[in-house]
Amino acid sequence: MHTFPPTASPLNNPISILLVDDCPAFRQGLKSLLEFHSATNAIQFQVIGQAASVQQASSLALQQSPMLILLDMELNQESGVELLHVLSTNAKTSKVLVLSGHEEEEWVFKAMQAGAKGYVFKHHLSLQLIEAIQVVMQNQIYLPPEVATRFFQLFHFSQGQSMSSSPNIHLTHREREVLYWLVQGASNEIISQELYITVGTVKAYLTTIFEKLNVTSRTQAALQALKLGLVST
């Protein structure tokens, strides 16, 4: 099942793919899966590169210009969201499909907000990967059916609310900095590093921010921040 059904005829040209995951065994398994489908189906896949870090992936993406990038959201100590921001600026012709073990709504929202065209849970790869690739390569959005409805409810909420009717919320300069990094998808550890404060201090700021925004989760805080124009992406 997918969010929007594909409407075009089968994809005749080989799809060039860059694999980005910090686990060599997973990349090899993914490559084998794609090769198997190429041998048994009309759609052809060509893995033109593999990367384990943001730097490797961004360099290969610029050099090879793959049609599709299959991206994990966690690359050792780096974030797939960081790479998505880089690609959205420097490799705009490459579509990105996220393959992640994280099934929480906030991870899906972070990826899609940062420019991903689709999101597949890793334990569903054998059932959903090929369908997801077809959907994404036809300029449509693919999301796991169990999160699609909730995601679009959140998306339309964040896009559809009028800023003029929003309450006046005062945040300190530091609170806005913490909120900015939260919207970027940064963990508490990354926020602490970026702002040179402790993780405990980050948590304290988040507690205050949640109270001021009247929310109870990071995803809700990110939505409110964007809706109210408190931060820019």
C-alpha positions in Angstrom: 0.0 0.0 0.0 1.2 3.5 -0.7 0.1 7.0 -0.3 -0.6 7.8 -4.0 -1.0 5.1 -6.7 1.5 5.3 -9.5 -0.1 6.4 -12.7 2.7 6.1 -15.3 3.8 3.1 -17.4 6.7 1.0 -16.2 10.0 2.7 -15.8 12.1 1.6 -18.8 15.4 3.2 -18.2 17.8 1.8 -15.5 17.5 3.7 -12.2 20.9 4.8 -11.0 21.1 4.5 -7.2 23.5 5.7 -4.4 23.3 3.6 -1.2 24.0 5.6 2.0 24.2 3.6 5.2 26.9 3.2 7.8 26.5 -0.6 7.9 28.4 -2.4 5.0 26.5 -5.6 5.5 23.2 -3.8 5.2 24.4 -2.0 2.0 25.4 -5.3 0.5 22.1 -6.9 1.4 20.3 -3.9 -0.2 22.4 -4.1 -3.3 21.7 -7.8 -3.6 17.9 -7.2 -3.2 18.0 -4.6 -6.0 20.0 -6.9 -8.2 17.5 -9.7 -7.6 14.6 -7.5 -8.6 16.5 -6.2 -11.7 16.9 -9.8 -12.8 13.3 -10.8 -12.3 11.3 -7.6 -13.1 10.9 -5.0 -15.8 12.4 -2.2 -13.7 16.2 -2.1 -13.8 18.4 -0.8 -10.9 22.0 0.2 -11.2 23.9 0.8 -7.9 26.6 3.4 -8.9 28.0 4.1 -5.5 28.0 3.4 -1.7 28.6 5.8 1.2 28.8 5.6 5.0 29.0 9.3 5.9 27.5 12.6 5.0 30.8 13.8 3.4 31.1 10.6 1.3 27.5 10.7 0.2 27.4 14.4 -0.7 30.7 14.0 -2.7 29.4 11.0 -4.6 26.0 12.6 -5.2 27.7 15.6 -6.8 30.0 13.5 -8.9 27.6 10.8 -10.0 24.2 12.6 -10.0 22.2 9.5 -9.1 18.5 9.4 -9.9 17.8 8.0 -6.5 19.5 8.0 -3.1 18.5 5.4 -0.5 19.4 7.0 2.8 19.6 5.8 6.4 18.7 8.5 9.0 21.6 7.7 11.3 25.2 7.6 10.0 27.4 6.8 13.0 27.5 10.1 14.8 25.9 12.0 11.9 22.3 12.7 10.9 20.6 11.8 7.7 18.7 15.1 8.1 22.0 17.0 7.6 22.6 15.2 4.4 19.1 15.9 3.2 19.7 19.6 3.7 23.0 19.4 1.7 21.3 17.5 -1.1 18.4 19.8 -1.3 20.9 22.6 -2.1 23.6 20.9 -4.1 22.0 17.8 -5.7 18.4 18.8 -6.5 18.0 16.3 -9.3 18.5 13.3 -7.0 15.4 12.0 -5.3 15.9 10.7 -1.7 14.1 7.7 -0.2 14.7 7.2 3.5 15.2 3.6 4.8 15.1 3.7 8.6 14.7 1.6 11.6 13.0 4.5 13.4 9.2 4.3 13.1 8.3 7.3 15.3 6.2 10.1 13.7 8.8 12.7 14.5 11.5 10.9 12.5 9.2 10.6 9.5 8.2 14.3 9.8 11.9 15.4 10.1 12.9 13.4 7.0 10.0 14.6 4.9 10.4 18.2 6.1 14.0 18.1 5.1 13.3 17.0 1.6 12.9 13.3 1.4 10.4 12.0 -1.1 9.5 8.8 0.8 10.1 6.8 4.0 10.3 3.1 4.4 10.7 1.1 7.6 13.7 -1.2 7.3 11.8 -4.3 8.5 9.3 -3.8 5.6 12.0 -3.5 2.9 11.2 -6.8 1.2 7.6 -5.9 0.9 7.6 -2.1 0.3 11.0 -1.1 -1.2 10.3 -1.7 -4.9 6.8 -0.1 -4.7 8.3 2.9 -2.8 10.9 3.4 -5.5 8.3 3.3 -8.3 6.1 5.8 -6.5 9.0 8.2 -5.7 10.5 8.0 -9.2 7.1 9.1 -10.6 7.3 12.3 -8.5 4.9 11.1 -5.9 5.3 10.7 -2.1 5.6 7.3 -0.5 4.9 6.8 3.2 4.2 3.6 5.2 0.4 3.2 5.3 0.4 3.0 9.1 1.8 6.6 9.4 0.6 8.3 6.2 -2.8 9.5 7.5 -1.3 10.9 10.7 1.6 12.6 8.8 -0.7 14.4 6.4 -2.9 15.5 9.3 0.2 17.0 10.9 1.4 18.5 7.7 -1.9 20.2 6.8 -2.2 21.5 10.4 1.2 23.0 10.2 0.6 24.6 6.8 -3.0 25.6 7.2 -3.1 27.5 10.4 -3.3 31.3 10.2 -0.3 33.1 11.8 -2.5 36.1 12.4 -4.7 34.1 14.8 -1.7 32.7 16.7 -1.1 33.7 20.3 1.8 36.0 21.1 4.5 33.8 22.5 7.7 35.3 23.9 10.9 33.1 23.7 14.3 34.2 24.9 17.2 34.3 22.4 18.6 31.0 23.8 15.2 29.3 23.7 14.9 30.3 20.0 18.3 28.8 19.4 17.3 25.5 21.0 14.0 25.5 19.1 15.8 26.1 15.8 18.0 23.1 16.3 15.0 21.0 17.4 13.3 21.9 14.1 16.4 20.8 12.2 16.0 17.4 13.7 19.0 17.6 16.1 19.2 15.4 19.1 19.7 16.8 22.6 23.3 15.8 22.4 23.8 17.7 19.1 22.0 20.7 20.4 24.3 20.8 23.4 27.4 20.6 21.2 26.1 23.3 18.9 25.3 25.7 21.7 28.1 24.7 24.1 25.7 23.8 26.9 25.0 20.6 28.8 22.4 18.1 27.8 20.7 18.7 31.1 20.5 22.4 30.2 19.0 21.5 26.8 16.3 19.4 28.5 15.5 22.3 30.8 15.1 24.7 27.9 12.9 22.2 26.1 10.7 21.8 29.1 10.2 25.6 29.2 9.6 25.8 25.4 7.0 23.0 25.6 5.2 24.9 28.3 5.2 28.2 26.4 4.0 26.5 23.1 1.5 24.3 25.0 2.8 21.1 23.5 4.0 17.8 24.9 6.4 16.4 22.2 9.3 17.4 20.0 7.1 16.9 16.9 4.4 19.2 18.2 7.0 21.8 19.2 8.5 21.7 15.7 5.0 22.1 14.1 4.1 25.0 16.4 7.4 26.7 15.7 6.9 26.6 12.0 3.2 27.5 12.2 3.9 30.5 14.4 7.0 31.6 12.4 9.2 31.3 15.5 12.1 29.8 13.5 13.0 29.5 9.8 14.3 26.3 8.2 
